[in-house]
Amino acid sequence: MTVTDSIYKNVLKPVFFSMDPEDVHNRATRTGVMLSKSPLGRAAIRRLFYYRHHALQTTVAGIHFDNPVGLAAGFDKNARLYDILPDIGFGFAELGSITGEPCAGNPRPRLFRVPQEKSIIVNYGLYNEGCESISQRLAQTPFRIPIGFSVAKTNDPSLDTNAGIKDYIKAYRHMHALGAYTTINVSCPNTSDGQTFGHPENLAPLLQALVKERHEKPIFLKIKPDMNQQQLKEVIAIVEKHDWVTGFIISNLTMHREGLKVSKEELDRMSPKGGLSGLAVQQKSNDCIRFVHKNSSKLIIGCGGIFSGQDAYEKFKAGAVLVQLVTGLIYEGPGIISKINRELVDLLQRDGYSSISELSR
């Protein structure tokens, strides 16, 4: 364990975990923005956390990545941390999800820690400032690592399927030109309509409507981990019809609360609503990655339950070409990125691979 890891785990984390999770998140965001505005601040963070190795470089969908470990959507909802994330060591980052209209999200409290599961119950409900405000602010911004933007439907129960599709298209049009890639999030479990566009009957018309839009960058579809194999086959069949869809992000949060160390009743007492992140979704995510990899020609970005290089390695072995995390950052601190990357290099060398791209093809 490095000195910075020790400080986080023994000094900072106990303080953070004694506070409201959303308050901690907001303070961390403000601190990150402040540091990103100072060359000295960025240099100090880079000296503490940055790690680079030639074996970690890869090219996916025509995009070069210095390393394959990215920040998943959901952490930087309003796209404000893009200039500090490279210095922490991320190879890429996905910001948002960003909706057609500004979205206040669900009432607080909407974020709950489950330390026994190394998990978070997330019930934000797509809180963000909306695509017009965010795209205008970022219109002339140069990004130092590949930045993807996740777009979703505004969390508004009055939007029917057709209105929801128009909302997706609005967000897509504003954000697609700005990033290295775009993610269409059809799997947020915390909306009033219960993941409408993750269902095949609504996913098909959504993708058909997006056929008419510009596809200037790679496009990924973020799906939930709770589908059975038949449901996954239906989703794969729909997506395979669209060659402009580059791949999948697998996966979002899980709604399943059974079979964990903490009982469903106890989780429901914390919050009856919300999806689980972290270790609670790890195996489901890996199983979905493995199944989709065997049954689809599309690329896969693996997400869910990554706390170590071995966790990331398992997703690559299952079929992912890149990985993302959020919960590991909360439980282990910013040093987790270099830790995962160093461990990945060791695992690659152990198994006779010269680069991550050999493993993930």
C-alpha positions in Angstrom: 0.0 0.0 0.0 1.4 3.4 -1.0 1.5 6.4 1.4 -1.3 8.1 -0.4 -3.5 4.9 -0.2 -2.7 4.7 3.5 -3.7 8.3 4.1 -6.9 7.8 2.2 -7.9 4.6 3.9 -6.8 5.5 7.5 -7.4 9.3 7.6 -9.7 10.6 4.9 -12.1 7.7 4.3 -13.3 7.5 7.9 -14.0 11.2 7.8 -15.8 10.9 4.5 -17.8 7.9 5.5 -19.1 9.7 8.6 -20.7 12.3 6.3 -23.6 12.2 3.9 -22.4 10.5 0.7 -23.8 13.2 -1.6 -22.3 16.0 0.4 -18.9 14.2 0.1 -19.3 13.8 -3.6 -20.2 17.4 -4.1 -17.2 18.6 -2.1 -14.9 16.2 -4.0 -16.2 17.6 -7.3 -15.6 21.2 -6.2 -12.1 20.3 -5.0 -11.4 18.5 -8.3 -12.5 21.5 -10.3 -10.4 23.9 -8.2 -7.3 21.7 -8.6 -7.9 21.4 -12.4 -7.7 25.2 -12.8 -4.2 25.3 -11.4 -1.2 23.9 -13.3 0.5 23.4 -9.9 -2.5 21.5 -8.6 -2.7 19.3 -11.7 1.1 18.6 -11.5 0.8 17.7 -7.8 -2.0 15.2 -8.4 -0.2 13.8 -11.4 2.9 13.2 -9.3 0.9 11.4 -6.7 -1.2 9.2 -8.9 -0.2 9.0 -12.5 1.1 5.7 -13.9 2.0 4.9 -17.5 3.2 1.7 -19.2 3.5 0.9 -22.9 1.7 -2.5 -22.4 -1.4 -0.7 -21.4 -1.8 1.4 -24.6 -4.6 0.3 -26.9 -6.7 1.5 -29.8 -10.4 0.8 -29.7 -12.9 1.9 -32.4 -10.1 4.1 -33.9 -9.5 5.9 -30.6 -6.1 5.7 -28.9 -6.0 5.1 -25.1 -2.9 5.4 -23.0 -4.5 2.8 -20.6 -7.8 0.9 -20.7 -9.2 2.1 -17.3 -11.9 4.7 -17.5 -14.3 6.6 -15.2 -17.9 5.4 -15.7 -20.8 7.7 -16.2 -22.6 8.7 -13.1 -19.7 10.2 -11.2 -19.2 13.5 -13.1 -22.9 14.1 -14.0 -22.4 17.7 -15.2 -19.0 17.2 -16.9 -16.8 19.4 -14.7 -13.8 17.1 -13.9 -12.5 16.4 -17.4 -9.3 18.4 -16.8 -8.2 16.6 -13.6 -9.1 13.0 -14.5 -6.1 12.5 -16.8 -3.7 13.4 -13.9 -5.4 11.0 -11.5 -4.5 8.4 -14.1 -7.7 7.5 -16.0 -7.2 6.4 -19.6 -10.6 7.8 -20.6 -13.8 9.1 -18.9 -17.5 9.0 -19.6 -19.4 12.0 -18.4 -23.1 12.4 -17.7 -25.6 10.9 -18.2 -26.9 14.1 -19.9 -30.6 14.5 -20.7 -32.6 16.6 -23.2 -33.8 18.9 -20.4 -32.4 19.9 -17.0 -33.2 17.3 -14.5 -33.4 17.8 -10.7 -33.3 14.1 -10.1 -35.0 12.3 -7.2 -35.4 13.8 -3.8 -32.5 13.5 -1.3 -31.3 11.3 0.3 -30.5 9.4 -2.9 -27.1 7.9 -2.3 -26.4 5.2 0.4 -23.2 3.3 1.2 -23.3 -0.4 1.8 -19.8 -1.1 3.1 -20.4 -4.8 3.8 -21.0 -5.3 0.0 -18.5 -2.6 -1.2 -21.5 -1.2 -2.9 -23.5 2.0 -3.2 -27.3 2.3 -3.5 -27.8 4.9 -6.2 -31.1 6.7 -6.7 -30.1 10.0 -8.2 -32.7 9.8 -11.0 -30.5 11.4 -13.7 -29.7 14.6 -12.0 -27.9 17.0 -14.5 -28.0 20.5 -15.9 -29.3 19.4 -19.3 -27.7 19.1 -22.7 -28.0 22.7 -23.8 -26.2 24.2 -20.8 -23.5 21.5 -20.7 -22.8 21.5 -24.4 -22.6 25.3 -24.6 -20.1 25.3 -21.7 -17.9 22.6 -23.3 -18.2 23.7 -27.0 -14.6 24.9 -27.3 -13.0 22.7 -24.7 -10.0 20.6 -25.6 -9.9 17.2 -23.8 -6.6 15.6 -22.8 -7.9 12.0 -22.8 -10.8 10.5 -24.7 -14.0 11.8 -23.2 -17.3 10.1 -23.9 -20.7 11.6 -23.2 -23.6 9.4 -22.0 -27.0 10.6 -23.0 -30.3 9.5 -21.5 -34.0 10.5 -21.4 -35.1 13.2 -19.0 -36.6 11.7 -15.9 -40.1 13.1 -16.5 -43.1 10.8 -16.1 -45.1 12.8 -18.6 -42.9 11.8 -21.5 -44.4 8.9 -23.5 -42.3 6.7 -25.8 -42.4 9.2 -28.7 -41.6 12.2 -26.5 -38.8 10.1 -24.9 -37.3 9.4 -28.2 -37.3 13.1 -29.1 -35.7 13.8 -25.8 -32.9 11.3 -26.5 -32.4 12.8 -29.9 -32.1 16.3 -28.5 -29.4 15.2 -26.0 -27.6 13.2 -28.7 -27.5 16.1 -31.1 -26.0 18.4 -28.5 -23.4 16.0 -27.2 -22.3 13.7 -30.0 -20.0 16.3 -31.7 -18.1 17.1 -28.5 -16.7 13.8 -27.3 -14.6 11.0 -28.5 -17.6 8.7 -28.4 -21.3 8.8 -27.3 -23.1 6.4 -25.1 -26.9 5.9 -25.3 -27.9 5.0 -21.7 -31.1 2.9 -21.9 -30.6 1.3 -18.5 -30.8 3.9 -15.7 -32.9 2.0 -13.0 -33.9 5.1 -11.1 -36.3 6.8 -13.5 -40.1 7.2 -13.1 -40.7 4.9 -16.1 -38.5 2.0 -14.9 -36.0 1.7 -17.8 -38.5 1.9 -20.6 -36.0 2.1 -23.4 -34.1 -0.9 -22.1 -37.0 -3.0 -23.2 -36.8 -4.4 -26.7 -40.1 -3.1 -27.8 -39.0 0.5 -27.1 -35.3 0.0 -27.9 -36.0 -0.9 -31.5 -37.9 2.4 -32.4 -35.3 4.5 -30.5 -32.4 3.0 -32.5 -34.5 3.3 -35.7 -35.0 7.0 -35.0 -31.3 7.5 -34.3 -30.5 6.0 -37.7 -31.3 9.4 -39.2 -28.8 11.2 -37.0 -25.1 11.8 -37.7 -22.8 9.0 -36.6 -19.5 10.8 -36.5 -18.0 9.1 -33.5 -18.3 5.5 -32.0 -21.6 4.9 -30.3 -22.2 2.5 -27.4 -25.4 1.3 -25.8 -25.3 0.9 -22.0 -27.5 -2.0 -20.8 -28.6 -3.4 -17.5 -27.1 -6.6 -15.9 -30.5 -8.0 -14.9 -31.6 -9.5 -18.2 -31.8 -13.2 -18.7 -30.2 -14.8 -21.8 -33.4 -14.7 -23.9 -33.8 -11.0 -23.2 -30.1 -10.4 -24.0 -30.6 -12.3 -27.3 -33.5 -10.0 -28.2 -31.4 -6.9 -27.4 -28.5 -8.2 -29.4 -30.7 -9.0 -32.4 -32.0 -5.4 -32.4 -28.5 -3.9 -32.1 -26.9 -6.1 -34.7 -29.2 -4.6 -37.3 -27.4 -1.2 -36.9 -23.8 -1.1 -38.1 -23.5 2.4 -36.7 -23.7 1.1 -33.2 -20.1 0.3 -32.2 -20.8 -1.7 -29.1 -22.2 -2.2 -25.6 -21.3 -0.9 -22.1 -22.0 -3.8 -19.7 -23.3 -2.9 -17.3 -25.3 -0.4 -15.4 -26.6 -0.9 -11.8 -28.5 -4.0 -10.6 -31.9 -3.9 -9.1 -31.6 -7.4 -7.6 -31.1 -7.4 -3.8 -31.2 -11.1 -3.1 -28.2 -13.4 -2.3 -26.0 -10.7 -0.7 -24.4 -10.5 2.7 -26.8 -7.8 3.6 -30.5 -8.9 3.5 -33.0 -7.4 1.1 -35.0 -6.2 4.1 -32.0 -4.2 5.4 -31.2 -2.7 2.0 -34.9 -1.8 1.6 -34.7 0.0 5.0 -31.8 2.1 3.8 -33.7 2.9 0.6 -36.5 1.0 -1.0 -35.5 2.4 -4.4 -32.2 2.6 -6.3 -29.8 0.3 -8.0 -26.7 -1.4 -6.5 -23.2 -0.7 -7.7 -19.8 -2.3 -6.9 -19.4 -5.9 -5.9 -23.1 -6.5 -5.9 -23.1 -6.2 -9.7 -19.7 -7.7 -10.5 -20.6 -11.3 -11.3 -23.8 -10.3 -13.2 -21.7 -7.9 -15.3 -19.1 -10.5 -16.0 -21.8 -13.1 -17.0 -23.4 -10.6 -19.4 -20.1 -9.6 -20.9 -19.3 -13.2 -21.6 -22.7 -14.0 -23.1 -22.8 -10.9 -25.3 -19.2 -11.4 -26.5 -20.1 -14.9 -27.6 -23.3 -13.8 -29.4 -22.5 -10.4 -30.8 -20.0 -8.9 -33.2 -20.0 -5.6 -31.2 -17.3 -4.2 -29.0 -17.8 -4.3 -25.2 -16.7 -1.9 -22.5 -16.9 -3.7 -19.1 -18.2 -1.9 -16.0 -19.3 -3.1 -12.6 -17.4 -4.2 -9.5 -13.8 -3.4 -10.4 -11.6 -3.0 -7.3 -8.3 -4.6 -8.5 -6.3 -5.4 -11.6 -7.6 -9.0 -11.3 -11.2 -7.7 -11.4 -10.4 -5.8 -14.6 -8.5 -8.7 -16.0 -11.5 -11.0 -15.6 -13.6 -8.5 -17.7 -11.0 -8.5 -20.4 -10.9 -12.3 -20.4 -14.7 -12.3 -20.7 -14.6 -10.2 -23.8 -14.3 -6.5 -22.8 -11.9 -4.2 -24.7 -12.0 -1.4 -22.1 -13.2 -1.1 -18.5 -14.8 1.5 -16.3 -15.3 2.0 -12.6 -16.9 4.4 -10.1 -17.5 2.6 -6.8 -13.9 1.4 -6.5 -12.8 5.1 -6.5 -15.1 5.8 -3.6 -14.0 2.8 -1.4 -10.3 2.7 -2.3 -9.5 6.3 -3.2 -7.9 7.8 -6.3 -4.8 5.6 -6.0 -7.0 2.7 -7.2 -6.4 3.7 -10.9 -2.6 3.3 -10.8 -3.0 0.2 -8.6 -5.3 -1.5 -11.2 -3.0 -0.5 -14.1 0.2 -1.8 -12.3 -1.6 -5.0 -11.5 -2.8 -5.4 -15.1 0.8 -5.0 -16.3 1.9 -7.8 -13.9 -0.9 -10.1 -15.0 -0.1 -9.5 -18.7 3.5 -10.3 -18.1 2.6 -13.4 -16.1 0.4 -14.7 -18.9 2.8 -13.9 -21.7 1.0 -10.9 -23.3 3.0 -8.0 -24.5 0.0 -5.6 -24.4 -3.5 -5.2 -23.3 -4.7 -5.2 -26.9 -3.6 -8.8 -27.3 -5.8 -9.9 -24.3 -8.9 -8.0 -25.3 -9.1 -9.1 -28.9 
